[in-house]
Amino acid sequence: MPPPAPPAKPSHPSPASVPPLHFRSSSGKTLYLHPSHSKSRRSFRHKNYFFPITTQSAAPPQRSSSSSSSYPLLPCSDTGDVPAGKDVALLSLLRQRKTEEAYELYSRCPHIPGPTCLSRLLAQLAYQHSPTALSRAQSLVRRLRDDNLLHRLDANSLGLLAAAAAKSGAAPYALSIIRSMLRSGYLPHVKAWSSVVSSLSADGDPDLSAEALRLFDSVLRGLAKADSPLTADSRPDTAAFNAALNAASNLGDATVFANLFDKMLAYQAIPDVLTYNILIKLCARAERKDLIVFILERIIRSRLVPCITTMHSIVAAYVGLGDLHTAEKLVQAMREGRRDICRLLRSETAISTSVDAETNEKETDLVLHRLAAVASDEPPMLPKIYAPDTRIYTTLMKGYMNAGRADDVILMVSAMRREVDPASRPDIVAYTTAITALANAGAMERARNLLDEMSQDGVSANRVTFNVLLKGYCAQLQLDKAKALLRSMPSAAGIEPDVFSYNILIDGCILVDDSASALSFFNEMRGRGIPPSRVSYTTLMKAFTVTGQPKLAHKVFEEMERDPRVKADRVAFNMLVEAFCRFGLIEDAKRVVERMKEKGFSPDVATYGSLANGIAVARKPGEALLLWKEVKDRCEGGGRGFRPDEGLLDALADVCVRAAFFRKALEIVACMEENGISPNKTKYKRIYVEMHARMFTSKHASLARQARRSERKRAAEAFKFWLGLPNSYYGSEWRLEPVGGGADEFGAD
């Protein structure tokens, strides 16, 4: 969102002549802001400017009918602060909290209302926290932005909108709002900007986490420049630091984490239990499970009470690191009501109470060792007993599932069912995890029986549970049972299948080479009003590809391009290329690749691999030379993210060996070795013996013909040398450079 633009001809009163601006917070306290208090003079070059956000109440602040100063406004030179005409009716609706009617009236206004109405309407839309309200708020902001009237909105309403967008999952939009305010020289309230940092770091995405840290640093720089009591409401609190620490933990950056941790004291933000829970996650990401127990001890010594989430974080750390033994011991100790958990973990993880020069050579290890506050004294006792809850049990079950221990998963569910505490009994997530473990193990009958037991316990299955069963049946090639389950979902559980359900069945049809059934499910899905996804289209294309129907795959691709709800991606293009290449239709495949490039998608390893296989099918070795040149250029040019795999290079080498292009074959096998791929010498030796053993044995060729073949013979002898076959270069040094320069542009032999 761009920063608000100044009017065309602003007035520039001197700071001394401008009276202090004032507004009231939700608590009724009057706050003052004079333009001269800001160190960013450019922000006050005209009358239309943001107010710094001062507070964020649980609901939009009430507004008296006699005063307009109880809600922060943007002074506006073109309309003033007094609404006229329809603005009176609009403001009346807003005061009565009739947001729906107010927005409808705003939509019918032939003019843009004044600052009071706009800011209040935006604040109330943001407070609703619904997708419709958020869309309307974005539309309002977009309209003002297009008309260069963003200055009519106050910072409080924009802060509320940013917080609402962040909570709704629209973190990039929320980020644009906060950055716009920062560019204008004003600091949002901590609840507004920290909610954006928290949203960006919530999913663990590295790019978003890095963006969260950049936003946090921007706010700190703004605070350092302002250095005024008026910025107190923007200063980071413990929750804001925790959001930034979570971002650093997602990136596994212990140094940044330690710097943020040290800054907390400077801002008088006291670390809480959540702070140390995040530190546990960082140690797990750094694979330092020996330090986890010391973090728990630091929590206790800091006179904080660990929460059940702390215990879950510890169990999750051990499970994630594959130490199921320690995780089991911990959960069992919790079931027994033991409080000597720290002593138990010390003995199980064989920790060291001093910095080991051998194991802590990295700076990261030293930083983590300091953060964990490793101590050698007697481990403390837990302040209370912690019984494992459903989430802890489920986490351990997922560890069993990932290790292929389906029987232990079932035993865990049985133990949970015997628990008296409802917080420890299996819920939908626990049952779905157990069903997933059984489905992965191929025990579909037991998985279906567990579904019935789940119903008997009063836990209703959801769509995810049924999709897990559908996937299990398809993996076991039990398509009839999968179809029957799909048909029974609405009547048995009141659950309608979704696009994921149908995608699973379409993919299952591929496993049995039944493209007709795949098409039938695709059409049934559309007939039920379920829009296909990109996966739906590409999976159906795959069904026609593996059954040898490239024209039908092409038709599906064309329909995908006509569907406005989806966009063809690289996967779809690659599937179409593969469909043509399976039948050696190289020209059709090359046209798809050109179209792919026009759409902004660069060919990847899968694209080139399909082309190489298609060239082999079509027996067009000349195309192999062209393809190898492009692949080699991508490798030598430092193609971002491009690294040839074994399938691609082996297919190209196979074509070149069969076509007696030994120079190119040597280049390809050299590329394989550079990328850590072992060439299949046995296969290439067999091809050479079968096809080229008598290649240069004729004694009746003319001298001219022998001269023309000399360079090819040198390459053939070099390839035989690489294979280990008898040749004239044993005992001498072979160099790839041609004698006298006999190679063409592509180095054809």
Secondary structure, 3 states (H helix, E strand, C coil): CCCCCCCCCCCCCCHHHCCCEEEECCCCCEEEECHHHCCCHHHHCCCCCCCCCCCCCCCCCCCCCCCCCCCCCCCCCCCCCCCCCHHHHHHHHHHCCCHHHHHHHHHHCCCCCCHHHHHHHHHHHHHHCCHHHHHHHHHHHHHHHHCCCHHHCCHHHHHHHHHHHHHCCCHHHHHHHHHHHHHCCCCCCHHHHHHHHHHHHHCCCHHHHHHHHHHHHHHHHHHHHHCCHHHHHHCCCHHHHHHHHHHHHHHCCHHHHHHHHHHHHHCCCCCCHHHHHHHHHHHHHCCCHHHHHHHHHHHHHCCCCCCHHHHHHHHHHHHHCCCHHHHHHHHHHHHCCCCCHHHHHHHHHCCCCCCCCCCCCCHHHHHHHHHCCCCCCCCCCCCCCCCCCHHHHHHHHHHHHHCCCHHHHHHHHHHHHCCCCHHHCCCHHHHHHHHHHHHHCCCHHHHHHHHHHHHHCCCCCCHHHHHHHHHHHHHCCCHHHHHHHHHHHHHHHCCCCCHHHHHHHHHHHHHCCCHHHHHHHHHHHHHCCCCCCHHHHHHHHHHHHHCCCHHHHHHHHHHHHHCCCCCCCHHHHHHHHHHHHCCCCHHHHHHHHHHHHHCCCCCCHHHHHHHHHHHHHHCCHHHHHHHHHHHHHHHHCCCCCCCCCHHHHHHHHHHHHHCCCHHHHHHHHHHHHHCCCCCCHHHHHHHHHHHHCCCCCCCCCCHHHHHHCHHHHHHHHHHHHHHCCCCCCCCCCCCCCCCCCCCCCCCCC
